[in-house]
Amino acid sequence: MLPQTSMKAVLSSIWCAVFGLGLTSSAQALVLADDQAGAETVIVLRAFQLSTDRHSSFFETRPGRWVSVRSVHQACHSPGQSADALLLYLPVSNRCEEVSRAQHLTLERRLIELTGRHAPADLLARVDTQAVTLAPPPKVVLNRGLCSCPDNNAPEGSVGCLAQVKDAGHPIASIDFAATDVDGDTLAAEFSYQFGGDPIQAGLPAPLASNCTNGPGSLQCSISGPAPAEAGDLALTLAVSDGIDSIDLSAQLQILSLVGGPLFIERFENPTCP
């Protein structure tokens, strides 16, 4: 007999195969156009927002994911740059574009090219006070055999410690993840991590360790242990799946070097955990 999540996946595939036949060619073309556009997230900001005395040391690129001010500064700063220079930072490709005064007239068109959506009408006024993140619209993938079937509810989850700063080798505050599924499905968990702009790696970096416990429609996981020896920005992510739908739960750890004092000047002003 198939496990509950496997049986559910089979039934979902049958549902999609039967009812997905009615997809129109126009919907399929829309998906292909979106893929070809290569839309990605853009952070719009002024150069002065990259100074080391800023209150926040991270920009949020999407819920639960951050990029450090230091990383953006390295990609965007140039000699003789004006403090009010308008910058477009693309975190996925880690590149930056400086918008000249003349290019302000075509800024909206450029943002549509990059993100696939229109920018807010008051964008420049908002950027004068804080960085603005523009994320692409969700992709539609109906023509690839994937669908959100009506009999399944995606898992929901939370993170008990979203951000903290620790010295290398010192114990971190426990990062607790909680997930539930209203359908009562067994939830699978998979950890991954990313140092700065490095590629995402499966598992956790040593010497951090995880512990998970499952129950009917529930999952509890935690990460604990000493902070890794490598200083930098570390994103820790838990992917939770019910066999059909999945969610990502993420926490951010900034690790400071013990050699020659702190590596970063920027730190979280108000860490959300000890």
C-alpha positions as CSV (number, residue, x, y, z in Angstrom):
1,M,0.0,0.0,0.0
2,L,1.3,3.5,-0.9
3,P,2.1,6.0,1.9
4,Q,-0.5,8.7,2.3
5,T,1.6,11.4,0.6
6,S,2.5,9.1,-2.3
7,M,-1.1,8.1,-2.9
8,K,-2.1,11.8,-2.7
9,A,0.5,12.7,-5.3
10,V,-0.8,9.9,-7.6
11,L,-4.4,11.1,-7.3
12,S,-3.2,14.7,-7.9
13,S,-1.4,13.6,-11.1
14,I,-4.6,11.8,-12.3
15,W,-6.7,14.9,-11.5
16,C,-4.3,17.2,-13.4
17,A,-4.1,14.8,-16.4
18,V,-7.9,14.6,-16.7
19,F,-8.9,18.2,-16.1
20,G,-5.7,19.7,-17.4
21,L,-6.6,18.7,-20.9
22,G,-8.8,21.8,-21.1
23,L,-5.9,24.2,-20.9
24,T,-5.8,26.7,-23.8
25,S,-2.8,27.4,-26.0
26,S,-3.0,31.0,-24.9
27,A,-2.4,30.0,-21.3
28,Q,0.5,27.9,-22.3
29,A,2.0,30.8,-24.4
30,L,1.7,33.0,-21.4
31,V,3.9,30.6,-19.3
32,L,6.5,30.4,-22.0
33,A,6.7,34.2,-22.4
34,D,7.2,34.5,-18.6
35,D,10.0,32.0,-18.6
36,Q,11.8,33.7,-21.5
37,A,11.6,37.1,-19.8
38,G,13.9,35.9,-17.0
39,A,12.2,38.2,-14.5
40,E,13.9,38.6,-11.1
41,T,13.7,40.6,-7.9
42,V,15.1,44.2,-8.0
43,I,16.0,46.4,-5.0
44,V,15.7,50.1,-5.8
45,L,17.7,52.4,-3.5
46,R,19.8,55.5,-3.2
47,A,23.6,55.2,-2.8
48,F,23.5,56.8,0.7
49,Q,21.5,53.9,2.0
50,L,24.6,51.7,1.6
51,S,26.6,53.7,4.2
52,T,27.9,51.7,7.2
53,D,26.0,53.7,9.8
54,R,22.6,52.5,8.5
55,H,20.2,51.2,11.2
56,S,19.5,47.9,9.3
57,S,22.3,45.7,8.0
58,F,20.1,43.7,5.7
59,F,17.6,44.3,2.8
60,E,14.8,41.8,2.5
61,T,14.6,40.3,-1.0
62,R,11.5,38.2,-0.3
63,P,9.7,36.9,2.8
64,G,12.3,35.1,4.9
65,R,15.3,35.9,2.6
66,W,17.8,38.8,3.1
67,V,20.9,40.2,1.5
68,S,23.4,42.2,3.5
69,V,24.1,45.9,3.0
70,R,27.8,44.9,2.6
71,S,27.0,42.6,-0.4
72,V,24.9,45.3,-2.1
73,H,27.7,47.9,-1.4
74,Q,30.3,45.7,-3.0
75,A,28.2,45.3,-6.1
76,C,26.9,48.9,-6.4
77,H,29.6,51.3,-5.1
78,S,31.8,53.1,-7.5
79,P,34.5,55.9,-7.0
80,G,33.0,59.4,-7.1
81,Q,29.4,58.1,-6.8
82,S,26.9,60.7,-5.7
83,A,25.1,60.0,-2.4
84,D,21.7,60.4,-4.1
85,A,22.6,58.1,-7.1
86,L,19.7,55.9,-8.0
87,L,20.7,52.2,-8.0
88,L,19.0,48.9,-9.2
89,Y,20.4,45.9,-7.4
90,L,19.6,42.4,-8.7
91,P,20.3,39.9,-5.8
92,V,19.9,36.7,-7.9
93,S,22.6,37.7,-10.4
94,N,24.4,39.9,-7.8
95,R,24.8,42.8,-10.2
96,C,23.9,46.5,-10.0
97,E,22.8,49.2,-12.4
98,E,23.1,53.0,-11.8
99,V,20.3,55.0,-13.3
100,S,21.3,58.4,-14.7
101,R,19.1,61.4,-14.6
102,A,18.3,61.0,-18.3
103,Q,17.4,57.3,-17.7
104,H,14.7,58.4,-15.1
105,L,12.4,58.8,-18.0
106,T,12.7,55.2,-19.0
107,L,12.9,53.8,-15.5
108,E,9.4,52.3,-15.4
109,R,10.0,50.5,-18.7
110,R,13.4,49.1,-17.4
111,L,11.8,47.8,-14.2
112,I,9.1,46.1,-16.3
113,E,11.8,44.4,-18.3
114,L,13.6,43.3,-15.1
115,T,10.7,42.3,-12.9
116,G,7.8,41.7,-15.2
117,R,5.5,44.1,-13.3
118,H,4.8,47.8,-13.0
119,A,6.5,49.8,-10.2
120,P,4.4,51.9,-7.8
121,A,3.6,55.4,-8.9
122,D,5.3,56.9,-5.9
123,L,8.5,54.8,-6.2
124,L,11.0,57.6,-6.3
125,A,9.4,59.3,-3.3
126,R,9.6,56.1,-1.3
127,V,13.2,55.4,-2.3
128,D,14.2,58.7,-0.9
129,T,13.5,57.3,2.6
130,Q,14.1,53.6,2.3
131,A,15.0,50.9,-0.2
132,V,12.1,49.4,-2.1
133,T,12.1,45.7,-3.2
134,L,10.1,44.8,-6.4
135,A,9.5,41.1,-6.8
136,P,8.3,39.4,-10.1
137,P,4.7,38.1,-10.1
138,P,4.3,34.4,-9.4
139,K,4.8,32.2,-12.4
140,V,2.0,30.1,-13.9
141,V,3.1,26.6,-14.7
142,L,-0.1,24.8,-15.6
143,N,1.3,23.6,-19.0
144,R,4.0,21.6,-17.2
145,G,1.8,19.1,-15.6
146,L,1.8,20.9,-12.2
147,C,-1.4,22.2,-10.7
148,S,-2.8,23.3,-7.4
149,C,-5.4,20.7,-6.9
150,P,-8.6,21.6,-5.0
151,D,-8.4,18.8,-2.5
152,N,-5.0,19.7,-1.1
153,N,-4.0,22.5,1.4
154,A,-0.4,23.6,1.5
155,P,1.5,23.4,4.7
156,E,1.8,26.5,6.9
157,G,4.8,27.3,9.1
158,S,6.6,29.8,11.3
159,V,10.2,30.4,12.5
160,G,10.9,31.2,16.2
161,C,14.2,33.1,15.6
162,L,14.4,35.0,12.3
163,A,17.7,36.8,12.7
164,Q,20.6,36.9,15.1
165,V,24.3,37.9,15.3
166,K,26.9,35.6,16.8
167,D,30.7,35.4,17.1
168,A,32.3,32.5,15.2
169,G,32.4,29.4,17.4
170,H,29.9,30.7,20.0
171,P,26.6,28.9,20.5
172,I,23.7,30.3,18.6
173,A,20.2,30.9,20.0
174,S,18.1,27.9,19.1
175,I,16.2,28.4,15.8
176,D,12.8,26.7,16.0
177,F,10.7,25.8,13.0
178,A,7.0,24.7,13.3
179,A,4.8,23.5,10.4
180,T,1.3,22.2,10.2
181,D,-0.9,20.6,7.6
182,V,-4.7,20.9,8.0
183,D,-5.1,17.8,5.8
184,G,-3.2,15.7,8.4
185,D,-0.5,14.7,5.8
186,T,2.9,13.5,6.9
187,L,5.4,16.4,6.4
188,A,8.9,15.9,5.0
189,A,11.7,18.3,5.9
190,E,14.9,19.2,4.1
191,F,17.5,21.7,5.3
192,S,19.7,23.9,3.1
193,Y,22.1,26.8,3.6
194,Q,23.7,29.7,1.7
195,F,26.8,31.7,2.7
196,G,26.4,35.2,1.2
197,G,26.1,34.9,-2.6
198,D,27.6,31.4,-2.7
199,P,25.5,28.5,-4.2
200,I,22.9,27.0,-2.0
201,Q,24.1,23.8,-0.3
202,A,22.0,20.9,1.0
203,G,22.1,20.1,4.8
204,L,23.6,22.4,7.4
205,P,27.2,23.8,7.8
206,A,29.3,22.2,10.5
207,P,29.1,22.3,13.5
208,L,25.4,23.3,13.4
209,A,23.0,20.4,13.9
210,S,19.3,19.8,13.5
211,N,16.6,17.8,15.3
212,C,13.1,17.1,13.9
213,T,10.0,15.4,15.3
214,N,6.9,14.5,13.3
215,G,3.3,14.1,14.3
216,P,0.0,13.7,12.3
217,G,-0.1,16.9,10.2
218,S,2.7,18.6,12.2
219,L,6.5,19.0,12.2
220,Q,8.8,20.5,14.8
221,C,12.5,21.2,13.9
222,S,15.3,23.1,15.5
223,I,18.9,24.2,14.7
224,S,21.5,24.5,17.4
225,G,25.2,24.4,18.1
226,P,28.2,26.7,17.7
227,A,28.3,29.2,14.9
228,P,30.5,28.1,11.9
229,A,34.1,29.4,11.8
230,E,33.5,31.2,8.5
231,A,32.4,34.8,9.0
232,G,29.7,36.2,6.9
233,D,26.0,36.1,6.2
234,L,24.4,32.7,6.5
235,A,20.9,31.9,5.4
236,L,19.4,28.7,6.9
237,T,16.3,27.3,5.2
238,L,13.9,24.4,5.9
239,A,11.8,23.2,3.0
240,V,8.6,21.5,4.2
241,S,6.5,19.4,1.9
242,D,3.2,17.4,2.1
243,G,4.1,15.5,-1.1
244,I,2.3,18.0,-3.3
245,D,2.9,21.5,-2.1
246,S,5.9,22.9,-0.2
247,I,6.9,26.0,1.7
248,D,10.3,27.4,2.7
249,L,11.0,28.7,6.2
250,S,14.2,30.7,6.6
251,A,16.3,32.3,9.3
252,Q,19.4,34.6,9.0
253,L,22.6,34.3,11.0
254,Q,25.3,36.9,10.8
255,I,28.7,35.5,11.9
256,L,31.4,37.8,13.2
257,S,35.1,37.0,13.0
258,L,37.1,36.6,16.2
259,V,40.4,37.5,14.5
260,G,41.1,41.2,14.7
261,G,37.7,42.1,16.0
262,P,34.3,42.2,14.2
263,L,34.4,41.7,10.5
264,F,31.3,43.8,9.9
265,I,30.4,47.2,11.1
266,E,26.7,46.7,10.4
267,R,24.8,44.5,12.8
268,F,21.2,43.9,13.6
269,E,20.0,46.7,15.8
270,N,17.3,44.7,17.4
271,P,17.9,40.9,17.1
272,T,14.7,39.0,17.3
273,C,16.2,36.3,19.6
274,P,19.1,36.3,22.2
